[in-house]
Amino acid sequence: MSPNSSTDRILIAGAGPVGMITGLALAQAGVPVTVFDTLADVPADHRASTLHPSTLAMVDRLGMTGSLIEQGLLSPIFQFRDRVAGRLVAEFDYGNLADDPTVEVPYPFALQVEQHKTILTAYGIAKDLPDFQILREHTVMEVAQDADGVTATVETADGARQEFSGRFLIGCDGGRSQVRKVLEIDFPGFTWEERFIIVSTHYDFEAADGFGYRNYLAHPERWSALIKVPGEEKEGVWRSLFPAFGDAPDEEVLTDDWIQARYRECLPYDPPYEILHRNLYMVHQRVAASFRAGRVLLAGDAAHVNNPVGGMGMNSGIHDGLNLADKLVRIWRGEAEAEVELARYDRQRRPMAEKYVQAQSIRNKELLQETDMAVRQQRLDELAATAGDPARHRAFLRNAALYTMIEEADAIE
Ligand SMILES: Cc1cc2nc3c(=O)[nH]c(=O)nc-3n(C[C@H](O)[C@H](O)[C@H](O)COP(=O)(O)OP(=O)(O)OC[C@H]3O[C@@H](n4cnc5c(N)ncnc54)[C@H](O)[C@@H]3O)c2cc1C
């Protein structure tokens, strides 16, 4: 193994949305980066689908937002429905943030766009920058550091190992982060008992029943989420998220029969539905015990994971990456002390991940699945009252779009 000669750079493990966008931000500021990813290509699997207004504003300065808007669906409105009573409980409209005096919102809507398109949009800009390098089929296996820098041991597809050196390393390598593991950083939290299944169809739920592009349906056993994404030809694809309770084996849960039964229970409009994709997975709520160990930082799912109700995982991960990129640029230019800035990154982002992303995503899921009918009624009524009061409506939106979190994090010294 011979150490790579380009030591004066930042290494990033993982080219998901967080690693790719963080790499783009650094390279645009003239900081050389090398991004490693295990995979040969960006997978077009069904993961995050919503970019909130705060994220659209942040990636605008990287030149991404115009292209994302061209590829996505503008989605100002999201709905909560009660499947027991068969009623629309509350409708929230990001358009109400346009004239909110407390926050500047240049894009008062969410954008529905598939995760891989967000990654490819960042890559499309980054690939032409002289300071951006990406090495695919390169898996970060080990990380060592001393007072001056870091060394990553990277394995290529043929099993060969090579060392790369840099000044800092960012672990953006997802929920099962190898970087977090080799640093022996704890990942406390819990795993939800039920599995989640994401399925998709072309069936037009907007035409069938006036659904918006992001909908949450409360039911004590059969709650669900219904989201529209553009699809590869902009033909419109509706994704449903259903809980998979019980001990039915994965193979059974993934069958057409099982999925059609959930569709009938949760969205009984015109079954059977054409099923385009299906994806079954376990969902966790966890936050790393530290987002930093010396010159190595964690961002995105490597640092925190949560359930997808509210669409906060990828958004808050991108916010981590851009917060960190700003600090690393200042350090790189000699404008700030590494020790001070990197400690502040952990102080700003870690407690806020707990306070906002974890708490809110858990609350969102619990609202949908509440089984105590009196509590359920009270919570849904409360939500309806929030939507009906202009000031509370806007406060709810600031929270949902993560503006409140950003503001509180940025105020931490
Ligand atoms: C099935 C599923 C569905 C989801 N649905 C939603 C949703 O509907 N809404 C929502 O907001 N969020 C959702 N999420 C979460 C969202 O996808 C994540 O928050 C987001 O992907 C985080 O981005 P990331 O870049 O931190 O990590 P990832 O997207 O996981 O990217 C990590 C990257 O690192 C690479 N990698 C891993 N290990 C290494 C290594 N050792 N060396 C080099 N490269 C490595 C991987 O190949 C990958 O490209 C979902 C997640 C899953 C798994």
PDBQT file of the ligand as one rigid body, heavy atoms in Angstrom, charges set to zero:
ROOT
HETATM    1  C1  LIG A 501     -35.551   2.484   2.133  1.00  0.00    +0.000 C 
HETATM    2  C2  LIG A 501     -35.433   3.914   2.596  1.00  0.00    +0.000 A 
HETATM    3  C3  LIG A 501     -36.471   4.810   2.387  1.00  0.00    +0.000 A 
HETATM    4  C4  LIG A 501     -36.370   6.130   2.810  1.00  0.00    +0.000 A 
HETATM    5  N1  LIG A 501     -37.404   6.983   2.589  1.00  0.00    +0.000 NA
HETATM    6  C5  LIG A 501     -37.288   8.267   2.979  1.00  0.00    +0.000 A 
HETATM    7  C6  LIG A 501     -38.318   9.196   2.766  1.00  0.00    +0.000 A 
HETATM    8  O1  LIG A 501     -39.364   8.845   2.219  1.00  0.00    +0.000 OA
HETATM    9  N2  LIG A 501     -38.138  10.485   3.186  1.00  0.00    +0.000 N 
HETATM   10  C7  LIG A 501     -36.953  10.888   3.810  1.00  0.00    +0.000 A 
HETATM   11  O2  LIG A 501     -36.793  12.070   4.169  1.00  0.00    +0.000 OA
HETATM   12  N3  LIG A 501     -35.983  10.030   4.022  1.00  0.00    +0.000 NA
HETATM   13  C8  LIG A 501     -36.108   8.744   3.620  1.00  0.00    +0.000 A 
HETATM   14  N4  LIG A 501     -35.105   7.900   3.839  1.00  0.00    +0.000 N 
HETATM   15  C9  LIG A 501     -33.897   8.428   4.452  1.00  0.00    +0.000 C 
HETATM   16  C10 LIG A 501     -33.047   9.160   3.425  1.00  0.00    +0.000 C 
HETATM   17  O3  LIG A 501     -32.957   8.372   2.274  1.00  0.00    +0.000 OA
HETATM   18  C11 LIG A 501     -31.707   9.428   4.068  1.00  0.00    +0.000 C 
HETATM   19  O4  LIG A 501     -31.899  10.346   5.141  1.00  0.00    +0.000 OA
HETATM   20  C12 LIG A 501     -30.668   9.954   3.089  1.00  0.00    +0.000 C 
HETATM   21  O5  LIG A 501     -30.404   9.003   2.093  1.00  0.00    +0.000 OA
HETATM   22  C13 LIG A 501     -29.391  10.303   3.843  1.00  0.00    +0.000 C 
HETATM   23  O6  LIG A 501     -28.387  10.620   2.938  1.00  0.00    +0.000 OA
HETATM   24  P1  LIG A 501     -26.878  10.281   3.254  1.00  0.00    +0.000 P 
HETATM   25  O7  LIG A 501     -26.127  10.853   2.119  1.00  0.00    +0.000 OA
HETATM   26  O8  LIG A 501     -26.568  10.686   4.644  1.00  0.00    +0.000 OA
HETATM   27  O9  LIG A 501     -26.781   8.675   3.276  1.00  0.00    +0.000 OA
HETATM   28  P2  LIG A 501     -27.091   7.630   2.122  1.00  0.00    +0.000 P 
HETATM   29  O10 LIG A 501     -28.101   8.143   1.172  1.00  0.00    +0.000 OA
HETATM   30  O11 LIG A 501     -27.343   6.343   2.806  1.00  0.00    +0.000 OA
HETATM   31  O12 LIG A 501     -25.732   7.550   1.301  1.00  0.00    +0.000 OA
HETATM   32  C14 LIG A 501     -24.598   6.901   1.815  1.00  0.00    +0.000 C 
HETATM   33  C15 LIG A 501     -23.668   6.608   0.657  1.00  0.00    +0.000 C 
HETATM   34  O13 LIG A 501     -22.459   6.086   1.202  1.00  0.00    +0.000 OA
HETATM   35  C16 LIG A 501     -22.032   4.957   0.462  1.00  0.00    +0.000 C 
HETATM   36  N5  LIG A 501     -21.240   4.156   1.383  1.00  0.00    +0.000 N 
HETATM   37  C17 LIG A 501     -21.675   3.418   2.424  1.00  0.00    +0.000 A 
HETATM   38  N6  LIG A 501     -20.639   2.913   3.109  1.00  0.00    +0.000 NA
HETATM   39  C18 LIG A 501     -19.508   3.365   2.481  1.00  0.00    +0.000 A 
HETATM   40  C19 LIG A 501     -18.132   3.214   2.737  1.00  0.00    +0.000 A 
HETATM   41  N7  LIG A 501     -17.668   2.513   3.796  1.00  0.00    +0.000 N 
HETATM   42  N8  LIG A 501     -17.251   3.804   1.892  1.00  0.00    +0.000 NA
HETATM   43  C20 LIG A 501     -17.689   4.537   0.828  1.00  0.00    +0.000 A 
HETATM   44  N9  LIG A 501     -19.000   4.707   0.550  1.00  0.00    +0.000 NA
HETATM   45  C21 LIG A 501     -19.899   4.149   1.381  1.00  0.00    +0.000 A 
HETATM   46  C22 LIG A 501     -23.317   4.326  -0.024  1.00  0.00    +0.000 C 
HETATM   47  O14 LIG A 501     -23.088   3.551  -1.183  1.00  0.00    +0.000 OA
HETATM   48  C23 LIG A 501     -24.192   5.550  -0.297  1.00  0.00    +0.000 C 
HETATM   49  O15 LIG A 501     -24.045   6.006  -1.625  1.00  0.00    +0.000 OA
HETATM   50  C24 LIG A 501     -35.202   6.567   3.456  1.00  0.00    +0.000 A 
HETATM   51  C25 LIG A 501     -34.149   5.670   3.673  1.00  0.00    +0.000 A 
HETATM   52  C26 LIG A 501     -34.261   4.346   3.263  1.00  0.00    +0.000 A 
HETATM   53  C27 LIG A 501     -33.137   3.389   3.539  1.00  0.00    +0.000 C 
ENDROOT
TORSDOF 0
